[in-house]
């Protein structure tokens, strides 16, 4: 796999993935230089610098829907409403 590394495009800016869903074959990706995984269009990649800045705990909570949409109010000192997540 190492010889192919120079041919791979890096996605360092992060962002929204456009491509097929899992149901339609997904998007192939490789982790740890050898393990093939499938990701799908509609998922979002976070830059490493933002993972380092916000931390894994916050990102796991965000991914599990435990971060409210109005979290930006905290920065301005506004009131943040705690809403129960629908299950």
HTML snippet that shows the backbone in 3Dmol.js (N, CA, C, O; Angstrom):
<script src="https://3Dmol.org/build/3Dmol-min.js"></script>
<div id="view" style="width:600px;height:400px;position:relative"></div>
<script>
const pdb = `
ATOM      1  N   UNK A   1       0.805  -1.196   0.000  1.00  0.00           N
ATOM      2  CA  UNK A   1       0.000   0.000   0.000  1.00  0.00           C
ATOM      3  C   UNK A   1       0.856   1.271   0.000  1.00  0.00           C
ATOM      4  O   UNK A   1       0.408   2.307  -0.493  1.00  0.00           O
ATOM      5  N   UNK A   2       2.051   1.216   0.531  1.00  0.00           N
ATOM      6  CA  UNK A   2       2.837   2.437   0.639  1.00  0.00           C
ATOM      7  C   UNK A   2       3.170   3.024  -0.720  1.00  0.00           C
ATOM      8  O   UNK A   2       3.215   4.247  -0.849  1.00  0.00           O
ATOM      9  N   UNK A   3       3.405   2.209  -1.741  1.00  0.00           N
ATOM     10  CA  UNK A   3       3.697   2.720  -3.064  1.00  0.00           C
ATOM     11  C   UNK A   3       2.526   3.482  -3.652  1.00  0.00           C
ATOM     12  O   UNK A   3       2.717   4.364  -4.490  1.00  0.00           O
ATOM     13  N   UNK A   4       1.323   3.154  -3.224  1.00  0.00           N
ATOM     14  CA  UNK A   4       0.130   3.819  -3.728  1.00  0.00           C
ATOM     15  C   UNK A   4      -0.156   5.122  -2.985  1.00  0.00           C
ATOM     16  O   UNK A   4      -0.999   5.903  -3.425  1.00  0.00           O
ATOM     17  N   UNK A   5       0.522   5.369  -1.878  1.00  0.00           N
ATOM     18  CA  UNK A   5       0.242   6.549  -1.050  1.00  0.00           C
ATOM     19  C   UNK A   5       0.336   7.845  -1.851  1.00  0.00           C
ATOM     20  O   UNK A   5      -0.486   8.743  -1.665  1.00  0.00           O
ATOM     21  N   UNK A   6       1.328   7.957  -2.742  1.00  0.00           N
ATOM     22  CA  UNK A   6       1.498   9.203  -3.484  1.00  0.00           C
ATOM     23  C   UNK A   6       0.358   9.428  -4.471  1.00  0.00           C
ATOM     24  O   UNK A   6       0.153  10.558  -4.914  1.00  0.00           O
ATOM     25  N   UNK A   7      -0.390   8.384  -4.829  1.00  0.00           N
ATOM     26  CA  UNK A   7      -1.488   8.508  -5.773  1.00  0.00           C
ATOM     27  C   UNK A   7      -2.796   8.890  -5.086  1.00  0.00           C
ATOM     28  O   UNK A   7      -3.744   9.297  -5.758  1.00  0.00           O
ATOM     29  N   UNK A   8      -2.864   8.770  -3.778  1.00  0.00           N
ATOM     30  CA  UNK A   8      -4.094   9.079  -3.047  1.00  0.00           C
ATOM     31  C   UNK A   8      -4.236  10.570  -2.832  1.00  0.00           C
ATOM     32  O   UNK A   8      -3.258  11.272  -2.574  1.00  0.00           O
ATOM     33  N   UNK A   9      -5.452  11.041  -2.941  1.00  0.00           N
ATOM     34  CA  UNK A   9      -5.740  12.451  -2.681  1.00  0.00           C
ATOM     35  C   UNK A   9      -6.042  12.617  -1.201  1.00  0.00           C
ATOM     36  O   UNK A   9      -6.839  11.864  -0.641  1.00  0.00           O
ATOM     37  N   UNK A  10      -5.417  13.587  -0.571  1.00  0.00           N
ATOM     38  CA  UNK A  10      -5.686  13.865   0.840  1.00  0.00           C
ATOM     39  C   UNK A  10      -6.906  14.756   0.940  1.00  0.00           C
ATOM     40  O   UNK A  10      -7.151  15.585   0.063  1.00  0.00           O
ATOM     41  N   UNK A  11      -7.670  14.587   2.005  1.00  0.00           N
ATOM     42  CA  UNK A  11      -8.869  15.390   2.226  1.00  0.00           C
ATOM     43  C   UNK A  11      -8.664  16.253   3.452  1.00  0.00           C
ATOM     44  O   UNK A  11      -9.530  16.322   4.324  1.00  0.00           O
ATOM     45  N   UNK A  12      -7.512  16.915   3.520  1.00  0.00           N
ATOM     46  CA  UNK A  12      -7.147  17.669   4.709  1.00  0.00           C
ATOM     47  C   UNK A  12      -8.056  18.845   5.036  1.00  0.00           C
ATOM     48  O   UNK A  12      -8.143  19.219   6.205  1.00  0.00           O
ATOM     49  N   UNK A  13      -8.750  19.459   4.048  1.00  0.00           N
ATOM     50  CA  UNK A  13      -9.616  20.565   4.460  1.00  0.00           C
ATOM     51  C   UNK A  13     -10.871  20.080   5.173  1.00  0.00           C
ATOM     52  O   UNK A  13     -11.605  20.885   5.747  1.00  0.00           O
ATOM     53  N   UNK A  14     -11.126  18.779   5.143  1.00  0.00           N
ATOM     54  CA  UNK A  14     -12.351  18.264   5.735  1.00  0.00           C
ATOM     55  C   UNK A  14     -13.540  18.693   4.906  1.00  0.00           C
ATOM     56  O   UNK A  14     -13.391  19.295   3.843  1.00  0.00           O
ATOM     57  N   UNK A  15     -14.726  18.377   5.406  1.00  0.00           N
ATOM     58  CA  UNK A  15     -15.928  18.819   4.726  1.00  0.00           C
ATOM     59  C   UNK A  15     -16.921  17.720   4.452  1.00  0.00           C
ATOM     60  O   UNK A  15     -16.772  16.576   4.883  1.00  0.00           O
ATOM     61  N   UNK A  16     -17.940  18.114   3.718  1.00  0.00           N
ATOM     62  CA  UNK A  16     -19.079  17.271   3.394  1.00  0.00           C
ATOM     63  C   UNK A  16     -18.716  16.313   2.270  1.00  0.00           C
ATOM     64  O   UNK A  16     -18.174  16.734   1.249  1.00  0.00           O
ATOM     65  N   UNK A  17     -19.007  15.033   2.446  1.00  0.00           N
ATOM     66  CA  UNK A  17     -18.717  14.032   1.423  1.00  0.00           C
ATOM     67  C   UNK A  17     -19.896  13.902   0.468  1.00  0.00           C
ATOM     68  O   UNK A  17     -21.042  13.742   0.888  1.00  0.00           O
ATOM     69  N   UNK A  18     -19.597  13.972  -0.809  1.00  0.00           N
ATOM     70  CA  UNK A  18     -20.607  13.778  -1.842  1.00  0.00           C
ATOM     71  C   UNK A  18     -20.296  12.450  -2.520  1.00  0.00           C
ATOM     72  O   UNK A  18     -19.181  12.234  -2.995  1.00  0.00           O
ATOM     73  N   UNK A  19     -21.266  11.580  -2.563  1.00  0.00           N
ATOM     74  CA  UNK A  19     -21.061  10.277  -3.185  1.00  0.00           C
ATOM     75  C   UNK A  19     -22.193   9.352  -2.816  1.00  0.00           C
ATOM     76  O   UNK A  19     -23.173   9.774  -2.202  1.00  0.00           O
ATOM     77  N   UNK A  20     -22.064   8.085  -3.189  1.00  0.00           N
ATOM     78  CA  UNK A  20     -23.144   7.130  -2.942  1.00  0.00           C
ATOM     79  C   UNK A  20     -23.327   6.792  -1.463  1.00  0.00           C
ATOM     80  O   UNK A  20     -22.394   6.883  -0.665  1.00  0.00           O
ATOM     81  N   UNK A  21     -24.546   6.404  -1.124  1.00  0.00           N
ATOM     82  CA  UNK A  21     -24.863   5.939   0.231  1.00  0.00           C
ATOM     83  C   UNK A  21     -24.304   4.534   0.423  1.00  0.00           C
ATOM     84  O   UNK A  21     -23.851   3.898  -0.530  1.00  0.00           O
ATOM     85  N   UNK A  22     -24.340   4.056   1.669  1.00  0.00           N
ATOM     86  CA  UNK A  22     -23.927   2.669   1.928  1.00  0.00           C
ATOM     87  C   UNK A  22     -24.757   1.720   1.082  1.00  0.00           C
ATOM     88  O   UNK A  22     -24.238   0.753   0.525  1.00  0.00           O
ATOM     89  N   UNK A  23     -26.045   2.003   0.992  1.00  0.00           N
ATOM     90  CA  UNK A  23     -26.961   1.148   0.235  1.00  0.00           C
ATOM     91  C   UNK A  23     -26.560   1.042  -1.238  1.00  0.00           C
ATOM     92  O   UNK A  23     -26.793   0.019  -1.881  1.00  0.00           O
ATOM     93  N   UNK A  24     -25.952   2.113  -1.764  1.00  0.00           N
ATOM     94  CA  UNK A  24     -25.548   2.141  -3.170  1.00  0.00           C
ATOM     95  C   UNK A  24     -24.061   1.886  -3.374  1.00  0.00           C
ATOM     96  O   UNK A  24     -23.525   2.215  -4.433  1.00  0.00           O
ATOM     97  N   UNK A  25     -23.386   1.309  -2.391  1.00  0.00           N
ATOM     98  CA  UNK A  25     -21.987   0.937  -2.548  1.00  0.00           C
ATOM     99  C   UNK A  25     -20.997   1.788  -1.798  1.00  0.00           C
ATOM    100  O   UNK A  25     -19.840   1.397  -1.641  1.00  0.00           O
ATOM    101  N   UNK A  26     -21.427   2.959  -1.324  1.00  0.00           N
ATOM    102  CA  UNK A  26     -20.579   3.799  -0.487  1.00  0.00           C
ATOM    103  C   UNK A  26     -19.334   4.318  -1.175  1.00  0.00           C
ATOM    104  O   UNK A  26     -19.195   4.239  -2.396  1.00  0.00           O
ATOM    105  N   UNK A  27     -18.440   4.845  -0.374  1.00  0.00           N
ATOM    106  CA  UNK A  27     -17.158   5.396  -0.822  1.00  0.00           C
ATOM    107  C   UNK A  27     -16.070   4.616  -0.101  1.00  0.00           C
ATOM    108  O   UNK A  27     -16.057   4.562   1.129  1.00  0.00           O
ATOM    109  N   UNK A  28     -15.161   4.016  -0.850  1.00  0.00           N
ATOM    110  CA  UNK A  28     -14.069   3.254  -0.234  1.00  0.00           C
ATOM    111  C   UNK A  28     -13.056   4.193   0.409  1.00  0.00           C
ATOM    112  O   UNK A  28     -12.722   5.237  -0.151  1.00  0.00           O
ATOM    113  N   UNK A  29     -12.577   3.818   1.573  1.00  0.00           N
ATOM    114  CA  UNK A  29     -11.532   4.568   2.270  1.00  0.00           C
ATOM    115  C   UNK A  29     -10.614   3.561   2.949  1.00  0.00           C
ATOM    116  O   UNK A  29     -11.012   2.427   3.217  1.00  0.00           O
ATOM    117  N   UNK A  30      -9.403   3.978   3.220  1.00  0.00           N
ATOM    118  CA  UNK A  30      -8.417   3.110   3.875  1.00  0.00           C
ATOM    119  C   UNK A  30      -7.965   3.775   5.163  1.00  0.00           C
ATOM    120  O   UNK A  30      -7.629   4.959   5.175  1.00  0.00           O
ATOM    121  N   UNK A  31      -7.958   3.003   6.254  1.00  0.00           N
ATOM    122  CA  UNK A  31      -7.426   3.502   7.517  1.00  0.00           C
ATOM    123  C   UNK A  31      -6.271   2.610   7.944  1.00  0.00           C
ATOM    124  O   UNK A  31      -6.195   1.444   7.556  1.00  0.00           O
ATOM    125  N   UNK A  32      -5.394   3.158   8.728  1.00  0.00           N
ATOM    126  CA  UNK A  32      -4.215   2.429   9.224  1.00  0.00           C
ATOM    127  C   UNK A  32      -3.410   1.796   8.096  1.00  0.00           C
ATOM    128  O   UNK A  32      -2.827   0.727   8.272  1.00  0.00           O
ATOM    129  N   UNK A  33      -3.378   2.452   6.939  1.00  0.00           N
ATOM    130  CA  UNK A  33      -2.578   2.019   5.788  1.00  0.00           C
ATOM    131  C   UNK A  33      -2.995   0.676   5.185  1.00  0.00           C
ATOM    132  O   UNK A  33      -2.391   0.241   4.205  1.00  0.00           O
ATOM    133  N   UNK A  34      -4.017   0.004   5.744  1.00  0.00           N
ATOM    134  CA  UNK A  34      -4.350  -1.312   5.191  1.00  0.00           C
ATOM    135  C   UNK A  34      -5.818  -1.702   5.302  1.00  0.00           C
ATOM    136  O   UNK A  34      -6.288  -2.511   4.501  1.00  0.00           O
ATOM    137  N   UNK A  35      -6.554  -1.161   6.257  1.00  0.00           N
ATOM    138  CA  UNK A  35      -7.929  -1.603   6.461  1.00  0.00           C
ATOM    139  C   UNK A  35      -8.890  -0.813   5.580  1.00  0.00           C
ATOM    140  O   UNK A  35      -8.994   0.408   5.700  1.00  0.00           O
ATOM    141  N   UNK A  36      -9.587  -1.517   4.698  1.00  0.00           N
ATOM    142  CA  UNK A  36     -10.560  -0.901   3.807  1.00  0.00           C
ATOM    143  C   UNK A  36     -11.882  -0.744   4.554  1.00  0.00           C
ATOM    144  O   UNK A  36     -12.407  -1.709   5.110  1.00  0.00           O
ATOM    145  N   UNK A  37     -12.414   0.476   4.561  1.00  0.00           N
ATOM    146  CA  UNK A  37     -13.708   0.740   5.186  1.00  0.00           C
ATOM    147  C   UNK A  37     -14.597   1.427   4.155  1.00  0.00           C
ATOM    148  O   UNK A  37     -14.128   1.874   3.108  1.00  0.00           O
ATOM    149  N   UNK A  38     -15.872   1.502   4.466  1.00  0.00           N
ATOM    150  CA  UNK A  38     -16.806   2.190   3.587  1.00  0.00           C
ATOM    151  C   UNK A  38     -17.413   3.369   4.322  1.00  0.00           C
ATOM    152  O   UNK A  38     -17.960   3.217   5.414  1.00  0.00           O
ATOM    153  N   UNK A  39     -17.316   4.537   3.724  1.00  0.00           N
ATOM    154  CA  UNK A  39     -17.981   5.727   4.233  1.00  0.00           C
ATOM    155  C   UNK A  39     -19.047   6.090   3.209  1.00  0.00           C
ATOM    156  O   UNK A  39     -19.116   5.470   2.148  1.00  0.00           O
ATOM    157  N   UNK A  40     -19.882   7.087   3.509  1.00  0.00           N
ATOM    158  CA  UNK A  40     -20.942   7.370   2.542  1.00  0.00           C
ATOM    159  C   UNK A  40     -21.151   8.859   2.339  1.00  0.00           C
ATOM    160  O   UNK A  40     -20.816   9.677   3.195  1.00  0.00           O
ATOM    161  N   UNK A  41     -21.711   9.187   1.190  1.00  0.00           N
ATOM    162  CA  UNK A  41     -22.085  10.557   0.905  1.00  0.00           C
ATOM    163  C   UNK A  41     -23.022  11.061   1.994  1.00  0.00           C
ATOM    164  O   UNK A  41     -23.875  10.321   2.485  1.00  0.00           O
ATOM    165  N   UNK A  42     -22.859  12.317   2.364  1.00  0.00           N
ATOM    166  CA  UNK A  42     -23.666  12.890   3.432  1.00  0.00           C
ATOM    167  C   UNK A  42     -22.936  12.908   4.764  1.00  0.00           C
ATOM    168  O   UNK A  42     -23.340  13.625   5.679  1.00  0.00           O
ATOM    169  N   UNK A  43     -21.868  12.130   4.887  1.00  0.00           N
ATOM    170  CA  UNK A  43     -21.065  12.183   6.112  1.00  0.00           C
ATOM    171  C   UNK A  43     -20.129  13.391   6.009  1.00  0.00           C
ATOM    172  O   UNK A  43     -19.973  13.981   4.940  1.00  0.00           O
ATOM    173  N   UNK A  44     -19.515  13.744   7.134  1.00  0.00           N
ATOM    174  CA  UNK A  44     -18.692  14.949   7.203  1.00  0.00           C
ATOM    175  C   UNK A  44     -17.348  14.601   7.829  1.00  0.00           C
ATOM    176  O   UNK A  44     -17.292  13.898   8.837  1.00  0.00           O
ATOM    177  N   UNK A  45     -16.269  15.092   7.232  1.00  0.00           N
ATOM    178  CA  UNK A  45     -14.919  14.862   7.751  1.00  0.00           C
ATOM    179  C   UNK A  45     -14.459  16.120   8.491  1.00  0.00           C
ATOM    180  O   UNK A  45     -14.602  17.235   7.989  1.00  0.00           O
ATOM    181  N   UNK A  46     -13.909  15.927   9.681  1.00  0.00           N
ATOM    182  CA  UNK A  46     -13.409  17.020  10.516  1.00  0.00           C
ATOM    183  C   UNK A  46     -11.876  17.079  10.392  1.00  0.00           C
ATOM    184  O   UNK A  46     -11.203  16.050  10.451  1.00  0.00           O
ATOM    185  N   UNK A  47     -11.347  18.269  10.223  1.00  0.00           N
ATOM    186  CA  UNK A  47      -9.890  18.433  10.171  1.00  0.00           C
ATOM    187  C   UNK A  47      -9.248  17.993  11.480  1.00  0.00           C
ATOM    188  O   UNK A  47      -9.838  18.153  12.549  1.00  0.00           O
ATOM    189  N   UNK A  48      -8.038  17.438  11.397  1.00  0.00           N
ATOM    190  CA  UNK A  48      -7.309  17.008  12.587  1.00  0.00           C
ATOM    191  C   UNK A  48      -7.117  18.164  13.561  1.00  0.00           C
ATOM    192  O   UNK A  48      -7.218  17.981  14.774  1.00  0.00           O
ATOM    193  N   UNK A  49      -6.839  19.355  13.034  1.00  0.00           N
ATOM    194  CA  UNK A  49      -6.615  20.504  13.923  1.00  0.00           C
ATOM    195  C   UNK A  49      -7.878  20.818  14.732  1.00  0.00           C
ATOM    196  O   UNK A  49      -7.778  21.265  15.875  1.00  0.00           O
ATOM    197  N   UNK A  50      -9.052  20.594  14.162  1.00  0.00           N
ATOM    198  CA  UNK A  50     -10.298  20.843  14.883  1.00  0.00           C
ATOM    199  C   UNK A  50     -10.587  19.723  15.882  1.00  0.00           C
ATOM    200  O   UNK A  50     -11.172  19.967  16.938  1.00  0.00           O
ATOM    201  N   UNK A  51     -10.179  18.496  15.553  1.00  0.00           N
ATOM    202  CA  UNK A  51     -10.292  17.388  16.514  1.00  0.00           C
ATOM    203  C   UNK A  51      -9.417  17.702  17.720  1.00  0.00           C
ATOM    204  O   UNK A  51      -9.837  17.534  18.865  1.00  0.00           O
ATOM    205  N   UNK A  52      -8.192  18.163  17.452  1.00  0.00           N
ATOM    206  CA  UNK A  52      -7.282  18.528  18.543  1.00  0.00           C
ATOM    207  C   UNK A  52      -7.855  19.687  19.367  1.00  0.00           C
ATOM    208  O   UNK A  52      -7.747  19.684  20.594  1.00  0.00           O
ATOM    209  N   UNK A  53      -8.458  20.668  18.709  1.00  0.00           N
ATOM    210  CA  UNK A  53      -8.973  21.861  19.383  1.00  0.00           C
ATOM    211  C   UNK A  53     -10.202  21.536  20.240  1.00  0.00           C
ATOM    212  O   UNK A  53     -10.249  21.906  21.413  1.00  0.00           O
ATOM    213  N   UNK A  54     -11.200  20.844  19.665  1.00  0.00           N
ATOM    214  CA  UNK A  54     -12.445  20.582  20.378  1.00  0.00           C
ATOM    215  C   UNK A  54     -12.388  19.327  21.248  1.00  0.00           C
ATOM    216  O   UNK A  54     -13.107  19.231  22.242  1.00  0.00           O
ATOM    217  N   UNK A  55     -11.546  18.375  20.885  1.00  0.00           N
ATOM    218  CA  UNK A  55     -11.382  17.158  21.676  1.00  0.00           C
ATOM    219  C   UNK A  55     -12.357  16.053  21.288  1.00  0.00           C
ATOM    220  O   UNK A  55     -13.456  16.303  20.793  1.00  0.00           O
ATOM    221  N   UNK A  56     -11.923  14.844  21.527  1.00  0.00           N
ATOM    222  CA  UNK A  56     -12.726  13.677  21.162  1.00  0.00           C
ATOM    223  C   UNK A  56     -14.035  13.590  21.930  1.00  0.00           C
ATOM    224  O   UNK A  56     -15.054  13.184  21.371  1.00  0.00           O
ATOM    225  N   UNK A  57     -14.022  13.964  23.200  1.00  0.00           N
ATOM    226  CA  UNK A  57     -15.241  13.865  24.004  1.00  0.00           C
ATOM    227  C   UNK A  57     -16.359  14.700  23.382  1.00  0.00           C
ATOM    228  O   UNK A  57     -17.483  14.224  23.223  1.00  0.00           O
ATOM    229  N   UNK A  58     -16.041  15.956  23.028  1.00  0.00           N
ATOM    230  CA  UNK A  58     -17.045  16.821  22.412  1.00  0.00           C
ATOM    231  C   UNK A  58     -17.529  16.242  21.083  1.00  0.00           C
ATOM    232  O   UNK A  58     -18.730  16.224  20.812  1.00  0.00           O
ATOM    233  N   UNK A  59     -16.593  15.768  20.254  1.00  0.00           N
ATOM    234  CA  UNK A  59     -16.975  15.244  18.941  1.00  0.00           C
ATOM    235  C   UNK A  59     -17.818  13.976  19.059  1.00  0.00           C
ATOM    236  O   UNK A  59     -18.739  13.780  18.266  1.00  0.00           O
ATOM    237  N   UNK A  60     -17.526  13.118  20.027  1.00  0.00           N
ATOM    238  CA  UNK A  60     -18.363  11.939  20.254  1.00  0.00           C
ATOM    239  C   UNK A  60     -19.775  12.365  20.666  1.00  0.00           C
ATOM    240  O   UNK A  60     -20.760  11.791  20.202  1.00  0.00           O
ATOM    241  N   UNK A  61     -19.867  13.368  21.537  1.00  0.00           N
ATOM    242  CA  UNK A  61     -21.187  13.874  21.962  1.00  0.00           C
ATOM    243  C   UNK A  61     -21.935  14.475  20.782  1.00  0.00           C
ATOM    244  O   UNK A  61     -23.139  14.258  20.640  1.00  0.00           O
ATOM    245  N   UNK A  62     -21.243  15.225  19.936  1.00  0.00           N
ATOM    246  CA  UNK A  62     -21.849  15.811  18.747  1.00  0.00           C
ATOM    247  C   UNK A  62     -22.374  14.709  17.824  1.00  0.00           C
ATOM    248  O   UNK A  62     -23.493  14.799  17.319  1.00  0.00           O
ATOM    249  N   UNK A  63     -21.581  13.692  17.609  1.00  0.00           N
ATOM    250  CA  UNK A  63     -21.946  12.582  16.732  1.00  0.00           C
ATOM    251  C   UNK A  63     -23.145  11.788  17.276  1.00  0.00           C
ATOM    252  O   UNK A  63     -23.894  11.185  16.508  1.00  0.00           O
ATOM    253  N   UNK A  64     -23.315  11.792  18.584  1.00  0.00           N
ATOM    254  CA  UNK A  64     -24.429  11.074  19.216  1.00  0.00           C
ATOM    255  C   UNK A  64     -25.649  11.971  19.410  1.00  0.00           C
ATOM    256  O   UNK A  64     -26.631  11.553  20.023  1.00  0.00           O
ATOM    257  N   UNK A  65     -25.597  13.209  18.891  1.00  0.00           N
ATOM    258  CA  UNK A  65     -26.730  14.118  18.997  1.00  0.00           C
ATOM    259  C   UNK A  65     -26.919  14.712  20.376  1.00  0.00           C
ATOM    260  O   UNK A  65     -28.028  15.118  20.724  1.00  0.00           O
ATOM    261  N   UNK A  66     -25.859  14.774  21.171  1.00  0.00           N
ATOM    262  CA  UNK A  66     -25.955  15.282  22.529  1.00  0.00           C
ATOM    263  C   UNK A  66     -25.507  16.734  22.655  1.00  0.00           C
ATOM    264  O   UNK A  66     -25.339  17.231  23.769  1.00  0.00           O
ATOM    265  N   UNK A  67     -25.310  17.425  21.525  1.00  0.00           N
ATOM    266  CA  UNK A  67     -24.936  18.831  21.524  1.00  0.00           C
ATOM    267  C   UNK A  67     -26.085  19.585  20.871  1.00  0.00           C
ATOM    268  O   UNK A  67     -26.441  19.309  19.726  1.00  0.00           O
ATOM    269  N   UNK A  68     -26.667  20.540  21.600  1.00  0.00           N
ATOM    270  CA  UNK A  68     -27.811  21.289  21.099  1.00  0.00           C
ATOM    271  C   UNK A  68     -27.431  22.210  19.943  1.00  0.00           C
ATOM    272  O   UNK A  68     -26.290  22.661  19.844  1.00  0.00           O
ATOM    273  N   UNK A  69     -28.399  22.483  19.075  1.00  0.00           N
ATOM    274  CA  UNK A  69     -28.185  23.374  17.936  1.00  0.00           C
ATOM    275  C   UNK A  69     -27.823  24.786  18.377  1.00  0.00           C
ATOM    276  O   UNK A  69     -27.077  25.476  17.681  1.00  0.00           O
ATOM    277  N   UNK A  70     -28.335  25.223  19.511  1.00  0.00           N
ATOM    278  CA  UNK A  70     -28.074  26.598  19.932  1.00  0.00           C
ATOM    279  C   UNK A  70     -26.827  26.716  20.802  1.00  0.00           C
ATOM    280  O   UNK A  70     -26.729  27.644  21.605  1.00  0.00           O
ATOM    281  N   UNK A  71     -25.884  25.808  20.664  1.00  0.00           N
ATOM    282  CA  UNK A  71     -24.639  25.856  21.434  1.00  0.00           C
ATOM    283  C   UNK A  71     -23.865  27.144  21.137  1.00  0.00           C
ATOM    284  O   UNK A  71     -23.085  27.599  21.974  1.00  0.00           O
ATOM    285  N   UNK A  72     -24.075  27.739  19.945  1.00  0.00           N
ATOM    286  CA  UNK A  72     -23.381  28.983  19.615  1.00  0.00           C
ATOM    287  C   UNK A  72     -23.783  30.118  20.545  1.00  0.00           C
ATOM    288  O   UNK A  72     -23.032  31.083  20.685  1.00  0.00           O
ATOM    289  N   UNK A  73     -24.945  30.033  21.184  1.00  0.00           N
ATOM    290  CA  UNK A  73     -25.357  31.059  22.154  1.00  0.00           C
ATOM    291  C   UNK A  73     -24.417  31.120  23.343  1.00  0.00           C
ATOM    292  O   UNK A  73     -24.281  32.173  23.966  1.00  0.00           O
ATOM    293  N   UNK A  74     -23.773  30.026  23.667  1.00  0.00           N
ATOM    294  CA  UNK A  74     -22.860  30.003  24.809  1.00  0.00           C
ATOM    295  C   UNK A  74     -21.716  30.987  24.591  1.00  0.00           C
ATOM    296  O   UNK A  74     -21.275  31.651  25.529  1.00  0.00           O
ATOM    297  N   UNK A  75     -21.238  31.079  23.351  1.00  0.00           N
ATOM    298  CA  UNK A  75     -20.124  31.978  23.046  1.00  0.00           C
ATOM    299  C   UNK A  75     -20.509  33.428  23.312  1.00  0.00           C
ATOM    300  O   UNK A  75     -19.676  34.226  23.741  1.00  0.00           O
ATOM    301  N   UNK A  76     -21.770  33.771  23.058  1.00  0.00           N
ATOM    302  CA  UNK A  76     -22.240  35.145  23.258  1.00  0.00           C
ATOM    303  C   UNK A  76     -22.783  35.378  24.663  1.00  0.00           C
ATOM    304  O   UNK A  76     -23.218  36.482  24.991  1.00  0.00           O
ATOM    305  N   UNK A  77     -22.758  34.345  25.485  1.00  0.00           N
ATOM    306  CA  UNK A  77     -23.276  34.474  26.832  1.00  0.00           C
ATOM    307  C   UNK A  77     -24.783  34.318  26.906  1.00  0.00           C
ATOM    308  O   UNK A  77     -25.392  34.622  27.932  1.00  0.00           O
ATOM    309  N   UNK A  78     -25.390  33.846  25.824  1.00  0.00           N
ATOM    310  CA  UNK A  78     -26.837  33.665  25.782  1.00  0.00           C
ATOM    311  C   UNK A  78     -27.276  32.392  26.478  1.00  0.00           C
ATOM    312  O   UNK A  78     -26.468  31.526  26.814  1.00  0.00           O
ATOM    313  N   UNK A  79     -28.582  32.305  26.684  1.00  0.00           N
ATOM    314  CA  UNK A  79     -29.160  31.148  27.344  1.00  0.00           C
ATOM    315  C   UNK A  79     -29.232  29.983  26.363  1.00  0.00           C
ATOM    316  O   UNK A  79     -29.628  30.147  25.209  1.00  0.00           O
ATOM    317  N   UNK A  80     -28.846  28.818  26.836  1.00  0.00           N
ATOM    318  CA  UNK A  80     -28.896  27.610  26.024  1.00  0.00           C
ATOM    319  C   UNK A  80     -29.992  26.719  26.574  1.00  0.00           C
ATOM    320  O   UNK A  80     -29.974  26.342  27.746  1.00  0.00           O
ATOM    321  N   UNK A  81     -30.946  26.385  25.718  1.00  0.00           N
ATOM    322  CA  UNK A  81     -32.058  25.524  26.115  1.00  0.00           C
ATOM    323  C   UNK A  81     -31.634  24.067  26.004  1.00  0.00           C
ATOM    324  O   UNK A  81     -31.066  23.662  24.990  1.00  0.00           O
ATOM    325  N   UNK A  82     -31.901  23.289  27.023  1.00  0.00           N
ATOM    326  CA  UNK A  82     -31.624  21.854  26.958  1.00  0.00           C
ATOM    327  C   UNK A  82     -32.876  21.175  26.427  1.00  0.00           C
ATOM    328  O   UNK A  82     -33.929  21.209  27.063  1.00  0.00           O
ATOM    329  N   UNK A  83     -32.757  20.567  25.276  1.00  0.00           N
ATOM    330  CA  UNK A  83     -33.885  19.877  24.662  1.00  0.00           C
ATOM    331  C   UNK A  83     -33.647  18.385  24.715  1.00  0.00           C
ATOM    332  O   UNK A  83     -32.528  17.914  24.506  1.00  0.00           O
ATOM    333  N   UNK A  84     -34.686  17.657  24.991  1.00  0.00           N
ATOM    334  CA  UNK A  84     -34.567  16.197  24.999  1.00  0.00           C
ATOM    335  C   UNK A  84     -34.540  15.698  23.570  1.00  0.00           C
ATOM    336  O   UNK A  84     -35.321  16.143  22.729  1.00  0.00           O
ATOM    337  N   UNK A  85     -33.647  14.780  23.304  1.00  0.00           N
ATOM    338  CA  UNK A  85     -33.523  14.191  21.985  1.00  0.00           C
ATOM    339  C   UNK A  85     -34.612  13.161  21.788  1.00  0.00           C
ATOM    340  O   UNK A  85     -34.859  12.335  22.666  1.00  0.00           O
ATOM    341  N   UNK A  86     -35.274  13.207  20.622  1.00  0.00           N
ATOM    342  CA  UNK A  86     -36.306  12.226  20.302  1.00  0.00           C
ATOM    343  C   UNK A  86     -35.660  10.884  20.036  1.00  0.00           C
ATOM    344  O   UNK A  86     -34.624  10.806  19.377  1.00  0.00           O
ATOM    345  N   UNK A  87     -36.264   9.839  20.542  1.00  0.00           N
ATOM    346  CA  UNK A  87     -35.717   8.489  20.318  1.00  0.00           C
ATOM    347  C   UNK A  87     -36.634   7.678  19.475  1.00  0.00           C
ATOM    348  O   UNK A  87     -36.340   6.519  19.183  1.00  0.00           O
TER     349      UNK A  87
END
`;
const viewer = $3Dmol.createViewer("view");
viewer.addModel(pdb, "pdb");
viewer.setStyle({}, {cartoon: {color: "spectrum"}});
viewer.zoomTo();
viewer.render();
</script>
